[in-house]
């Protein structure tokens, strides 16, 4: 049940990140290229960690979250920070 809860949290986070990306990149601006590349990297890392919660995948997911946050992609969305704090490899 705990792993299912983690899966649900990750799915909600990724859906929120995707919606945020769509809202921020409405085509009127060039957008933040770092965010455009950080989001797929974050998705891939989250999926890998969700399928195999090893220390290596946790660290890769943590690095992807940090890149997402440090590139300004998280904006006012606090779920990225909460997800980072909740990772057991911190």
Secondary structure, 3 states (H helix, E strand, C coil): CHHHHHHHHHHHHHHHHHHHHHHHCCCCCCCCHHHHHHHHHHHHHHHHHHHCCCHHHHHHHHHHHHHHHHCCCCCCCCHHHHHHHHCCCC
